[in-house]
Amino acid sequence: GDPPGAPPAAPALEAAFRRLRCQRVLARRDGVFRPAVVKQLRRGHELGVQFAGERGLTFLEGGGFLGDPPAVVLDATPPAGSLGVGTAVCARLDPAETLYRPGTVVEVSAKPPSYRVRFAPPPPAPPVWVPRSGLRLLRPPWPQLGATEAAATATEEEED
């Protein structure tokens, strides 16, 4: 029972925010993902992130970071088992940079372990081999979205 006019995702967002606060994430801006820290939840549906090197907060609409693809992803190297062909990722083109571009794994090589990523245009780019350390999963950074609220609440209590 949501009160009328409340965004339906609010409880999940609050739980997600509590889990993510002060965590390093990658947040999307201008089509690429950049390092940021989750700082604030405003009006229950706007996520305030602080991009690396900036003083102010940037607010992402709830629909944006709950969207597909999400506007916020965890800044963590994914486990090898999660990176099959067809996995949506964002990949770092240059190890010296902190920008990640969204794309899809199109091929997996065992030796050395690397992943061929086709980037989403624009701009168009040929597929590139990327080591696992240069990949981030392009999925929302919290597991319980889409699960029932009861499950989300249970998860929260176990963590305390």
N, C-alpha and C positions, 0 to 999 in steps of 0.2 A: 503494500500500500504506500505508494508515493503520494505526497501532497500534490494537488494540482499545480502544474507549472514548474515542478522541480525537474531538473535534468535527470533522466533515468539512471545515468551512470554515477551519480554523485557518491553513493556509499563505496562503490568500487574505487572511485577516484581518491576518496579520503584514505582508504586503506593503502592504495598504491602510493599516495603521497607520503604517508607515514613511513612506508618501507624505503622510499627513495630519497627522503630528505637528506641533503648533504652528501649524497652519493654522486660519483662521477658518471655522467651519461654522455651520449652524443645526441645533440638536438639539431633538427633540420632547419636550415635557413638558406634561402636562395637555391634550393635544390640539392644542397650538400649537407652532410652531417658534420658538426664541429663539437669539440669537447665543451661541456657545460656542467654546472652543478645545479641540482634541484634545490630551490630556496623557499618557495612560497606557493600556497594554493589560495587563489583569490576567488571569492564568491562561489566556492565549491566546485568550480569547473574550469578555471583558468590556471594553468601551471606556470609559475614564474621560474625561469632558469637564468643563470648568470653565465654567459659565454666566457671562456677563458680570455683574460686580458681586458675584459670590460667591467666597468663599475656598475652600470645599471642592470636592471632585470628586463628580460624579454618575456612577455606573456604569450603562451600558446593556448589557443582555444581548446576546450575539452575535445571537441570533434576532431581537431587536428591531431592531437597526440593519441587519441583512441582510434584514429583512422587506419586505413590500410592503403599504403604503408603508414606505420606510425611516425609521428614527428619526434619521438624520443625513444632511444634504444639504450640498452646497457653498454657501457664502455668496458667490455670484458671479452677476452678471447674465447670463442665458443669451443665446447668439447668436440673432438674430431668426429664422434658419432653423430653429431647433429648437422653435419655438413654434407648431405648427399646432393646429387645432381637435382637441380630444380629448387634448391633452397634459396630463399630471398635473403640477401646479405647487403651490407654496405662495406665497401673495400677501400683501403688506403692505396692510392696509386703510387705514392712516393713515401718511403719510410721516413724521410726527413719532415714530412708534412703531417698535419693532424686533421686533414680534410678527408672525409669518407664519402664515396659516391655510391648510390643505390644500384644494385644489380642482382644477377642471378647466377648461381653456380651452374656451369654447363658441362664441366668435366672435372674429374678428380684424379690426381696422380699420386701413386703410393711412394715412389722414390724419386726425388725427395718429396715429402708430403707437400703438395700444393694444390691449389684450386683455381680452375680457369673460370673467370667471371666475365659475363657479358653485362656491360653497363646499360642502364636505362638512359635513353636520350632525353633531352639534349645535353651536351653536344653528342653526336654519334661517335662511338669509339670502338675499335676492334677489341675482341675479348683479350684479357690479360691474365697471366698466371700470377697468383697472389699467395704468399705463405699464410698459414692459419693465423699467425700473429697479426696479420694485416686485415683480418676479417672481423666483422661484428654481425650478429644475427639481426636481421631486419624484422623484428617482431616486437610487440609491446613489452616493456620491461617488467611486467607483472603477470604472474600465471593465472590469477583468478578471474580475469575478465572472461565473460561468457559462462563461467561457472555460476552456480546459484549464490545468492547473497549469504545463505546459511554457511556454505562451504567457505566463503571468504572470511566470515566472522570466526569460524572454527580455526582457520589458519592463523588469524591474528592472535587468538588466545594461546595457541601452542607456542608462539614465538616469545611471549612475555616471560 
